[in-house]
Amino acid sequence: MAGLTRERRTAYLLGLPAALITAALFLVPLALLFAVSFTGADGFSLSAYARLFGSEHYLWVIGNSLQLALITTLVTLVIAYPASFAIARAKGVWRSLLLGSLLLPLAASVIVKAFAWTILLRSTGIVNNTLIALGLIHEPIRMIFTETALVIGAVNVFLPFMILPIFAVVAQMDERLTEAAATLGAGPVAAFWRVTVPVTLPGVIAGIALVFSLTVSAYVVPTLLIGERYPTLPSTIAKAYLLTNEGSFGAAAGVVLLTIALAVVIVSSRLGKAPGAAR
Amino acid sequence: MKTAALILSAVLAVAACVFLLAPLVVVVLASFSPTPVFDLPTTGASLRWYGRIANLEGFWPALGLSIEVAAVSTALALVVGTLAAIAAVRGALPYADAFAALLVSPLMMPGLVLGIALLQYFRAVGFDAPLAGLLVAHLIVTLPYVARTMIAGLSRFDFTLIDAALTLGCTWRQAIFKVMVPALAPSFLIAGLFAFLASFDNYPVSIFLTDVRTKTLPIKMLQYIEEAPDPTIAAVSSLILLGTIVLLIIADRAVGLSRMAGTSD
């Protein structure tokens, strides 16, 4: 330590507690989980992974998770992209109202929101009653515990995570860019695709990565809105640990989930840094 | 065409916000339901479900435990995370960027995976103390929020201001408390708010680390909803929501909503 400058020694001391906590409570447990996932009855074994990828049931489960994440990401993107421009342009009271109605649901408990959707979507619930009152349907349709309910709930819970990163880039975008494109002869469509989209792409990529990895990991929303009918990787992990006590199988499912979530984050951060996406 | 696009995006923005707020409004309305079947109070409102909260089995201990775990882990994370953020931003640390990425990386982890990893680990090292385990686990839930927000806040802070204060006759202590602390207070507050809420609302990590006697509020809530959902749960939810709104209003008064939207990416 004698060779260290005073600044560097201070920096080490300041960073040490956080580094120790992250190593002891994050890196080591993850390494152990990884090791456990490769453990069978007698030492090293791939049996947990063989069970996961070798059965139609679990391939279906992985497919369910990916499908839910993909649909939720697409729906939130379609809503969030145009909405972000309006929120970024809004002034004064409107801006506060719009931002407030993004941040309040974001801060509100996921369990509370999912519970609310079980009330909204039940057969005697508000959505059904409204549709009947409008004459769109004649008798209540089954909504809760369907794929539709699941997607509505997931979009509701994860939409702010798509809007906020897109809003952040749109709010910083120089509006004169599109004017310059128009002056230089670009029509509105060309200006949009060749100026607005590339400039806002980093926010879009960040939003997609965030919503996809959050949805693929979601546990509370599928549990309350669709349940056993639509098993996902998270529900499989929870079951393996809480009910059937199959540590190594649960760990393997966890490693697969982790790989999906991390792959999305890593690919998106690469894309975000690609020359075409540079701001 | 430009006007049409603007109007369409404004309509979508308002619709999105209504959609986002809908479940919160519904929970509050249902909590005043006069009947046990979540009718919206069309035939008068009733406060009886609020009176029944106290009868919910295990509610008060769960609420107390959640507040305790969230408060203690957030306080520790604020201290440890802020110090680490200073180390990561000041540049004296080798591989500062990698260090910063490491501190924030648990945020990208699916909560359940973190939960089972900690469960395995605690079992392997023979650590069998539910309350302490929960507190320690929530430290890794809250620390990344603090690290992320404080690193962002500190990288906007101009450290030459401290040198300026020293040149102008401040002592080190004065320079820190009169220049650095006020400039970083908003980030500190946002970091604390998000960390507290993340811990208070955490289900996927806690579920693997609780026993019969130590159950946090989210775990009890999910149990109530699955067992016997009645408007009492809506009343509890409304109270949690009220607490969240109060915290957000305090944060808005202190730092403004735009700033919060910018740092909560």
HADDOCK unambig.tbl for C-alpha pairs under 7 A between the chains (distance, minus, plus):
assign (segid A and resid 7 and name CA) (segid B and resid 92 and name CA) 6.00 0.50 0.50
assign (segid A and resid 8 and name CA) (segid B and resid 92 and name CA) 4.98 0.50 0.50
assign (segid A and resid 8 and name CA) (segid B and resid 93 and name CA) 5.96 0.50 0.50
assign (segid A and resid 11 and name CA) (segid B and resid 87 and name CA) 4.62 0.50 0.50
assign (segid A and resid 11 and name CA) (segid B and resid 92 and name CA) 6.10 0.50 0.50
assign (segid A and resid 11 and name CA) (segid B and resid 93 and name CA) 5.76 0.50 0.50
assign (segid A and resid 12 and name CA) (segid B and resid 93 and name CA) 6.81 0.50 0.50
assign (segid A and resid 14 and name CA) (segid B and resid 83 and name CA) 5.06 0.50 0.50
assign (segid A and resid 14 and name CA) (segid B and resid 84 and name CA) 5.43 0.50 0.50
assign (segid A and resid 14 and name CA) (segid B and resid 87 and name CA) 5.76 0.50 0.50
assign (segid A and resid 15 and name CA) (segid B and resid 83 and name CA) 6.38 0.50 0.50
assign (segid A and resid 15 and name CA) (segid B and resid 84 and name CA) 4.16 0.50 0.50
assign (segid A and resid 15 and name CA) (segid B and resid 87 and name CA) 5.59 0.50 0.50
assign (segid A and resid 17 and name CA) (segid B and resid 80 and name CA) 6.23 0.50 0.50
assign (segid A and resid 18 and name CA) (segid B and resid 80 and name CA) 5.66 0.50 0.50
assign (segid A and resid 18 and name CA) (segid B and resid 81 and name CA) 6.31 0.50 0.50
assign (segid A and resid 18 and name CA) (segid B and resid 84 and name CA) 6.08 0.50 0.50
assign (segid A and resid 22 and name CA) (segid B and resid 103 and name CA) 6.64 0.50 0.50
assign (segid A and resid 22 and name CA) (segid B and resid 140 and name CA) 6.87 0.50 0.50
assign (segid A and resid 25 and name CA) (segid B and resid 140 and name CA) 6.62 0.50 0.50
assign (segid A and resid 29 and name CA) (segid B and resid 117 and name CA) 5.01 0.50 0.50
assign (segid A and resid 29 and name CA) (segid B and resid 118 and name CA) 5.63 0.50 0.50
assign (segid A and resid 29 and name CA) (segid B and resid 121 and name CA) 5.28 0.50 0.50
assign (segid A and resid 30 and name CA) (segid B and resid 117 and name CA) 5.59 0.50 0.50
assign (segid A and resid 32 and name CA) (segid B and resid 121 and name CA) 6.79 0.50 0.50
assign (segid A and resid 33 and name CA) (segid B and resid 117 and name CA) 5.30 0.50 0.50
assign (segid A and resid 33 and name CA) (segid B and resid 120 and name CA) 6.83 0.50 0.50
assign (segid A and resid 79 and name CA) (segid B and resid 12 and name CA) 6.88 0.50 0.50
assign (segid A and resid 82 and name CA) (segid B and resid 9 and name CA) 4.85 0.50 0.50
assign (segid A and resid 83 and name CA) (segid B and resid 9 and name CA) 5.08 0.50 0.50
assign (segid A and resid 83 and name CA) (segid B and resid 10 and name CA) 6.45 0.50 0.50
assign (segid A and resid 83 and name CA) (segid B and resid 12 and name CA) 5.44 0.50 0.50
assign (segid A and resid 83 and name CA) (segid B and resid 13 and name CA) 4.15 0.50 0.50
assign (segid A and resid 85 and name CA) (segid B and resid 9 and name CA) 6.75 0.50 0.50
assign (segid A and resid 86 and name CA) (segid B and resid 9 and name CA) 5.48 0.50 0.50
assign (segid A and resid 86 and name CA) (segid B and resid 10 and name CA) 4.89 0.50 0.50
assign (segid A and resid 86 and name CA) (segid B and resid 13 and name CA) 6.24 0.50 0.50
assign (segid A and resid 87 and name CA) (segid B and resid 13 and name CA) 6.65 0.50 0.50
assign (segid A and resid 96 and name CA) (segid B and resid 257 and name CA) 6.96 0.50 0.50
assign (segid A and resid 98 and name CA) (segid B and resid 17 and name CA) 6.61 0.50 0.50
assign (segid A and resid 99 and name CA) (segid B and resid 257 and name CA) 6.71 0.50 0.50
assign (segid A and resid 100 and name CA) (segid B and resid 257 and name CA) 6.92 0.50 0.50
assign (segid A and resid 101 and name CA) (segid B and resid 17 and name CA) 5.66 0.50 0.50
assign (segid A and resid 101 and name CA) (segid B and resid 21 and name CA) 6.43 0.50 0.50
assign (segid A and resid 102 and name CA) (segid B and resid 17 and name CA) 6.57 0.50 0.50
assign (segid A and resid 104 and name CA) (segid B and resid 245 and name CA) 6.97 0.50 0.50
assign (segid A and resid 105 and name CA) (segid B and resid 20 and name CA) 6.31 0.50 0.50
assign (segid A and resid 105 and name CA) (segid B and resid 21 and name CA) 6.47 0.50 0.50
assign (segid A and resid 107 and name CA) (segid B and resid 197 and name CA) 6.86 0.50 0.50
assign (segid A and resid 107 and name CA) (segid B and resid 244 and name CA) 6.81 0.50 0.50
assign (segid A and resid 108 and name CA) (segid B and resid 241 and name CA) 6.29 0.50 0.50
assign (segid A and resid 108 and name CA) (segid B and resid 244 and name CA) 6.54 0.50 0.50
assign (segid A and resid 109 and name CA) (segid B and resid 201 and name CA) 5.62 0.50 0.50
assign (segid A and resid 111 and name CA) (segid B and resid 222 and name CA) 6.93 0.50 0.50
assign (segid A and resid 112 and name CA) (segid B and resid 237 and name CA) 5.73 0.50 0.50
assign (segid A and resid 113 and name CA) (segid B and resid 23 and name CA) 5.70 0.50 0.50
assign (segid A and resid 113 and name CA) (segid B and resid 24 and name CA) 6.61 0.50 0.50
assign (segid A and resid 116 and name CA) (segid B and resid 23 and name CA) 4.97 0.50 0.50
assign (segid A and resid 116 and name CA) (segid B and resid 24 and name CA) 6.99 0.50 0.50
assign (segid A and resid 116 and name CA) (segid B and resid 26 and name CA) 6.35 0.50 0.50
assign (segid A and resid 116 and name CA) (segid B and resid 27 and name CA) 5.52 0.50 0.50
assign (segid A and resid 117 and name CA) (segid B and resid 23 and name CA) 6.23 0.50 0.50
assign (segid A and resid 156 and name CA) (segid B and resid 20 and name CA) 5.86 0.50 0.50
assign (segid A and resid 164 and name CA) (segid B and resid 261 and name CA) 6.52 0.50 0.50
assign (segid A and resid 164 and name CA) (segid B and resid 265 and name CA) 5.90 0.50 0.50
assign (segid A and resid 165 and name CA) (segid B and resid 265 and name CA) 5.52 0.50 0.50
assign (segid A and resid 168 and name CA) (segid B and resid 262 and name CA) 6.15 0.50 0.50
assign (segid A and resid 217 and name CA) (segid B and resid 110 and name CA) 5.19 0.50 0.50
assign (segid A and resid 234 and name CA) (segid B and resid 112 and name CA) 6.74 0.50 0.50
assign (segid A and resid 254 and name CA) (segid B and resid 113 and name CA) 5.39 0.50 0.50
assign (segid A and resid 258 and name CA) (segid B and resid 109 and name CA) 6.70 0.50 0.50
assign (segid A and resid 258 and name CA) (segid B and resid 110 and name CA) 6.54 0.50 0.50
